[in-house]
């Protein structure tokens, strides 16, 4: 009976997300929304790291609804990203976020050869960022004069490695997979603490591969526990297990998941940093909750029934709370974002307590997993 009740609210939530996204698509079109300010999504340049999430959400909703208008907008977004892919100089480690949710999505759903080629180009550029000495995929680029981040790796890249796993699967070339596994092995060794919490940034000596320092990044402090970083880790490690079957990835995904679930507040939506003090620590990040929920549902499918209920029920609690307590269904005219109370980058005072496009995407993806309405573009 409880499963029927859950299915009822999931279908209701899906319908509202679809209806609102249809409305948004008529204003936003083939642009790249990032964070909502004053009720409207601010649009970013195509090279911004979140450029894939809007078309990715359109593809996810199209796959179940068959709405050709959503598909058309997603395809135009993908075409616009050619200027970034072919321009090269603005590419960084986030090629997975951008081309898994556009070109890989298109290829999976339509078989379009041009999309397969785009995604393979992106995979080659991502593979080229691998540092053999430190066995990591380099993050970012020197965006300002004198900046040197050649030794930087970040937990977010757990998700980007799925582009390399995909490239190996479609080409039969294991080199992409070898690079992805090497990076994920480095995550196991250097990013995950014994309690399951996660470092955001590890800085290596790019010549020797030795660890120089570990940094808080978008978390409160180096030894705090940035919740979206934990979400990237538990989802990314679950994906790495999906692609490789390596037990160490699954074991660590479970470790991070337990850390995450046992530190959720009463409404099951995480604070932006689990160790931030005082009032600062009370700020929520709905995007971390949405990402973790989708990752938890994947994780639940990878373990036996004696464990699966822990991750399944945790994901249900998060997703239902996002729908009932963080959704914008009652003020659809005043707010374009689907989910309130996202936190993008607290240390830099950017986009705090606002809807975020990646939060919206992972929320829709979690609903799609609950509906068994794939495919899912990371897998």
C-alpha positions as CSV (number, residue, x, y, z in Angstrom):
1,X,0.0,0.0,0.0
2,X,2.8,2.5,0.9
3,X,4.4,1.8,-2.5
4,X,1.1,2.8,-4.2
5,X,1.0,6.0,-2.2
6,X,4.5,6.8,-3.2
7,X,3.8,6.2,-6.8
8,X,0.9,8.5,-6.7
9,X,2.9,11.5,-5.4
10,X,5.8,10.6,-7.8
11,X,3.4,10.8,-10.8
12,X,1.9,14.1,-9.4
13,X,5.4,15.5,-8.9
14,X,6.5,14.5,-12.4
15,X,3.5,16.1,-14.0
16,X,4.1,19.4,-12.2
17,X,7.8,19.4,-13.2
18,X,6.9,18.6,-16.8
19,X,4.2,21.3,-17.0
20,X,6.5,23.9,-15.4
21,X,9.4,23.0,-17.7
22,X,7.2,23.3,-20.8
23,X,6.3,26.8,-19.7
24,X,10.0,27.7,-18.9
25,X,11.2,26.3,-22.3
26,X,9.1,28.9,-24.1
27,X,11.0,31.7,-22.4
28,X,14.4,30.2,-22.0
29,X,14.6,28.4,-25.3
30,X,18.1,27.2,-26.4
31,X,19.9,29.1,-23.7
32,X,21.9,28.1,-20.6
33,X,20.2,28.9,-17.3
34,X,22.3,28.6,-14.1
35,X,20.8,30.2,-11.0
36,X,17.5,32.0,-10.5
37,X,17.5,35.6,-9.3
38,X,14.3,37.5,-8.6
39,X,12.3,34.6,-10.0
40,X,14.0,34.3,-13.4
41,X,16.9,32.1,-14.4
42,X,20.0,34.1,-15.2
43,X,21.5,32.8,-18.4
44,X,25.2,32.0,-18.8
45,X,27.5,31.6,-21.7
46,X,27.6,28.2,-23.4
47,X,31.1,27.4,-21.9
48,X,29.7,27.6,-18.3
49,X,30.0,24.3,-16.5
50,X,26.2,24.0,-16.0
51,X,25.4,24.3,-19.7
52,X,24.3,20.7,-20.0
53,X,21.8,20.6,-17.2
54,X,18.9,22.5,-18.9
55,X,19.0,20.4,-22.1
56,X,19.7,17.3,-20.0
57,X,16.4,17.9,-18.1
58,X,14.6,18.5,-21.4
59,X,15.9,15.2,-22.7
60,X,14.8,13.4,-19.5
61,X,11.3,14.8,-19.7
62,X,11.1,14.2,-23.4
63,X,12.1,10.5,-23.0
64,X,9.0,9.8,-21.0
65,X,6.5,12.4,-22.5
66,X,7.5,12.3,-26.1
67,X,7.1,16.1,-26.2
68,X,8.8,17.1,-29.5
69,X,9.0,20.8,-28.5
70,X,11.3,19.8,-25.5
71,X,13.4,17.7,-27.8
72,X,13.8,20.5,-30.4
73,X,15.1,22.9,-27.7
74,X,17.5,20.3,-26.4
75,X,18.9,19.7,-29.8
76,X,19.4,23.4,-30.4
77,X,21.3,23.7,-27.1
78,X,23.6,20.8,-28.2
79,X,24.3,22.6,-31.5
80,X,25.1,25.8,-29.7
81,X,27.8,23.9,-27.7
82,X,29.7,23.3,-30.9
83,X,31.3,26.7,-30.5
84,X,32.7,25.6,-27.1
85,X,33.8,22.2,-28.3
86,X,35.4,23.4,-31.5
87,X,36.8,26.6,-29.9
88,X,38.8,24.4,-27.4
89,X,40.3,27.1,-25.2
90,X,37.4,27.3,-22.8
91,X,37.1,23.6,-22.2
92,X,37.9,22.2,-18.8
93,X,37.2,19.1,-16.7
94,X,33.4,19.5,-16.9
95,X,33.1,18.0,-20.4
96,X,31.1,15.2,-18.9
97,X,28.5,17.5,-17.3
98,X,28.1,19.2,-20.7
99,X,28.2,16.4,-23.3
100,X,26.8,13.5,-21.4
101,X,23.6,15.5,-20.9
102,X,23.4,16.7,-24.5
103,X,25.2,14.6,-27.1
104,X,25.2,11.3,-25.2
105,X,21.5,11.8,-24.3
106,X,20.7,12.5,-27.9
107,X,22.6,9.5,-29.2
108,X,21.0,7.2,-26.6
109,X,17.5,8.4,-27.5
110,X,17.8,8.9,-31.3
111,X,21.0,7.1,-32.4
112,X,22.1,10.4,-34.1
113,X,25.7,9.9,-35.4
114,X,26.6,13.6,-35.2
115,X,25.9,13.4,-31.4
116,X,28.0,10.3,-31.0
117,X,30.9,12.1,-32.7
118,X,30.5,15.2,-30.5
119,X,30.6,13.2,-27.4
120,X,33.7,11.3,-28.5
121,X,35.5,14.5,-29.2
122,X,34.6,15.7,-25.7
123,X,35.8,12.4,-24.3
124,X,39.2,12.8,-26.0
125,X,39.6,16.3,-24.6
126,X,38.7,15.0,-21.2
127,X,41.2,12.1,-21.4
128,X,43.9,14.6,-22.5
129,X,43.5,16.3,-19.1
130,X,44.8,13.2,-17.3
131,X,48.1,13.7,-15.3
132,X,50.0,10.4,-15.4
133,X,52.1,11.2,-12.4
134,X,49.3,12.0,-10.0
135,X,46.7,9.8,-11.7
136,X,44.1,12.5,-11.7
137,X,42.1,14.5,-14.2
138,X,43.1,18.1,-13.9
139,X,40.4,20.6,-12.9
140,X,39.9,24.1,-14.3
141,X,42.3,26.2,-16.3
142,X,44.4,29.2,-15.5
143,X,41.6,31.8,-16.0
144,X,43.7,34.7,-14.8
145,X,47.3,35.8,-15.5
146,X,49.8,34.0,-13.2
147,X,47.3,31.4,-11.9
148,X,48.6,27.9,-11.7
149,X,46.1,25.1,-11.0
150,X,47.8,22.4,-13.0
151,X,47.9,20.2,-9.9
152,X,44.3,20.6,-8.9
153,X,41.7,17.8,-8.9
154,X,38.1,18.1,-7.5
155,X,35.5,15.7,-6.3
156,X,33.0,16.9,-8.9
157,X,34.9,15.1,-11.6
158,X,33.6,11.8,-10.2
159,X,30.6,12.5,-12.4
160,X,32.6,13.5,-15.5
161,X,34.4,10.2,-15.7
162,X,31.2,8.6,-16.9
163,X,31.9,10.2,-20.3
164,X,35.1,8.2,-20.5
165,X,33.4,5.0,-19.4
166,X,30.8,5.6,-22.1
167,X,33.5,6.3,-24.8
168,X,35.2,2.9,-24.0
169,X,31.8,1.1,-24.3
170,X,30.9,2.6,-27.7
171,X,34.4,2.4,-29.2
172,X,35.7,-0.8,-27.7
173,X,38.9,1.2,-26.8
174,X,39.9,0.5,-23.2
175,X,42.1,3.5,-22.8
176,X,39.3,5.8,-21.9
177,X,38.2,3.4,-19.1
178,X,41.8,3.1,-17.9
179,X,42.0,6.8,-17.4
180,X,38.6,6.9,-15.7
181,X,39.5,4.1,-13.3
182,X,42.9,5.7,-12.5
183,X,41.1,8.9,-11.5
184,X,38.5,7.1,-9.4
185,X,41.2,5.1,-7.7
186,X,42.8,8.4,-6.8
187,X,39.5,9.6,-5.4
188,X,39.4,6.5,-3.1
189,X,42.9,7.1,-1.9
190,X,42.9,10.9,-1.4
191,X,39.4,12.4,-1.3
192,X,37.3,10.2,1.0
193,X,37.9,10.4,4.7
194,X,37.6,7.4,7.0
195,X,34.1,8.6,8.2
196,X,32.8,8.9,4.6
197,X,33.0,12.6,4.4
198,X,34.7,14.2,1.4
199,X,37.4,16.7,0.5
200,X,36.4,19.1,-2.3
201,X,39.9,19.9,-3.6
202,X,43.2,18.0,-3.6
203,X,46.2,19.8,-4.9
204,X,49.0,17.6,-6.3
205,X,52.5,18.4,-7.4
206,X,51.9,18.1,-11.2
207,X,55.5,17.0,-11.8
208,X,55.8,14.3,-9.0
209,X,52.2,13.5,-8.3
210,X,52.7,14.0,-4.6
211,X,49.8,15.5,-2.6
212,X,50.6,19.1,-1.6
213,X,47.4,20.1,0.3
214,X,43.7,19.4,0.7
215,X,41.3,22.3,0.5
216,X,37.8,23.2,1.5
217,X,36.9,24.7,-1.8
218,X,33.1,25.3,-1.8
219,X,32.9,23.8,1.7
220,X,33.2,25.8,4.9
221,X,36.8,24.7,5.7
222,X,39.4,22.1,4.6
223,X,38.1,19.6,7.2
224,X,34.4,20.4,7.0
225,X,31.9,18.3,5.0
226,X,30.5,20.0,1.9
227,X,27.3,18.2,1.2
228,X,27.2,18.5,-2.5
229,X,30.8,17.1,-2.6
230,X,29.4,14.1,-0.7
231,X,26.6,13.8,-3.2
232,X,29.1,13.9,-6.2
233,X,31.1,11.2,-4.5
234,X,28.3,8.8,-3.7
235,X,26.8,9.1,-7.1
236,X,30.1,9.1,-9.0
237,X,31.4,6.1,-7.2
238,X,28.1,4.2,-7.8
239,X,28.4,5.1,-11.5
240,X,32.0,3.8,-11.5
241,X,30.9,0.5,-10.0
242,X,28.1,0.3,-12.6
243,X,30.7,0.7,-15.4
244,X,33.5,-1.5,-13.9
245,X,32.1,-3.9,-11.3
246,X,35.0,-3.0,-8.9
247,X,33.9,-3.7,-5.4
248,X,36.0,-0.9,-3.9
249,X,33.9,1.7,-5.7
250,X,30.7,0.2,-4.3
251,X,32.0,-0.2,-0.8
252,X,33.1,3.5,-0.7
253,X,29.8,4.7,-2.3
254,X,28.0,3.0,0.6
255,X,30.4,4.6,3.1
256,X,29.7,8.0,1.7
257,X,26.0,7.3,1.5
258,X,25.8,6.4,5.2
259,X,27.7,9.5,6.2
260,X,25.2,11.6,4.1
261,X,22.0,9.9,5.3
262,X,22.9,10.0,9.0
263,X,23.5,13.7,9.0
264,X,20.3,14.9,7.4
265,X,18.0,17.2,9.3
266,X,14.4,16.5,10.1
267,X,13.1,17.4,6.7
268,X,15.8,15.2,5.0
269,X,17.2,17.9,2.8
270,X,20.9,18.6,3.6
271,X,22.6,21.7,5.0
272,X,25.1,23.0,2.5
273,X,28.0,21.8,4.8
274,X,27.4,19.2,7.4
275,X,30.1,20.7,9.7
276,X,29.6,24.4,9.2
277,X,28.9,26.1,12.6
278,X,26.0,28.0,13.9
279,X,23.6,29.9,11.7
280,X,25.9,29.5,8.7
281,X,25.4,25.7,9.1
282,X,21.6,26.0,8.9
283,X,21.6,27.0,5.3
284,X,20.2,24.3,3.0
285,X,21.4,23.0,-0.4
286,X,18.5,21.4,-2.2
287,X,20.8,20.6,-5.1
288,X,22.9,18.4,-2.9
289,X,19.8,16.6,-1.8
290,X,18.5,16.1,-5.3
291,X,21.9,14.8,-6.6
292,X,22.2,12.4,-3.6
293,X,18.7,11.1,-4.1
294,X,19.4,10.1,-7.7
295,X,22.7,8.5,-6.7
296,X,21.1,6.7,-3.8
297,X,18.5,5.2,-6.1
298,X,21.2,3.9,-8.4
299,X,23.1,2.5,-5.4
300,X,19.9,0.8,-4.1
301,X,19.8,-1.1,-7.5
302,X,23.3,-2.4,-7.0
303,X,23.0,-4.2,-3.7
304,X,20.8,-7.0,-2.4
305,X,17.5,-6.4,-0.7
306,X,18.9,-6.6,2.8
307,X,20.7,-3.3,2.1
308,X,18.7,-1.7,-0.7
309,X,15.9,-0.5,1.5
310,X,18.3,1.8,3.3
311,X,19.3,3.7,0.2
312,X,15.8,3.5,-1.5
313,X,14.0,4.8,1.6
314,X,16.6,7.5,2.1
315,X,16.1,8.7,-1.5
316,X,12.3,8.6,-1.2
317,X,12.5,10.7,1.9
318,X,14.7,13.3,0.3
319,X,12.8,13.5,-3.0
320,X,9.4,13.7,-1.4
321,X,10.5,16.4,0.9
322,X,11.9,18.3,-2.1
323,X,8.6,18.0,-3.8
324,X,6.4,18.9,-0.8
325,X,8.6,21.5,1.0
326,X,11.0,23.0,-1.6
327,X,9.0,23.0,-4.8
328,X,7.7,26.1,-6.4
329,X,4.4,24.7,-7.7
330,X,2.3,27.2,-5.6
331,X,4.2,30.2,-7.0
332,X,4.8,29.1,-10.6
333,X,4.2,32.6,-12.0
334,X,6.8,34.2,-9.7
335,X,9.6,31.6,-9.8
336,X,11.0,29.7,-12.8
337,X,13.2,27.3,-10.7
338,X,11.7,24.0,-9.7
339,X,13.4,23.8,-6.3
340,X,14.0,26.6,-3.7
341,X,16.9,26.8,-1.3
342,X,19.9,25.8,-3.3
343,X,23.4,26.9,-2.4
344,X,26.0,27.3,-5.1
345,X,29.1,28.7,-3.5
346,X,28.8,30.0,0.0
347,X,32.5,30.9,0.5
348,X,32.4,33.2,-2.5
349,X,28.9,34.5,-1.6
350,X,27.4,33.4,-4.9
351,X,23.9,32.2,-5.5
352,X,22.9,31.4,-1.9
353,X,19.3,30.2,-1.1
354,X,18.2,30.2,-4.8
355,X,17.0,27.7,-7.3
356,X,19.9,26.1,-9.3
357,X,19.5,24.4,-12.6
358,X,21.5,21.3,-11.6
359,X,19.3,20.9,-8.5
360,X,16.3,21.0,-10.9
361,X,17.9,18.5,-13.2
362,X,18.8,15.9,-10.5
363,X,15.3,16.3,-8.9
364,X,13.7,15.4,-12.3
365,X,16.2,12.6,-12.7
366,X,15.4,11.2,-9.3
367,X,11.7,11.2,-10.2
368,X,12.5,9.5,-13.5
369,X,14.3,6.8,-11.5
370,X,11.3,6.4,-9.2
371,X,9.1,6.0,-12.3
372,X,11.7,3.7,-14.0
373,X,11.6,6.2,-16.9
374,X,15.1,6.1,-18.3
375,X,17.5,6.0,-20.0
376,X,20.0,7.8,-17.7
377,X,22.8,9.4,-19.5
378,X,25.6,8.7,-17.0
379,X,25.1,4.9,-17.4
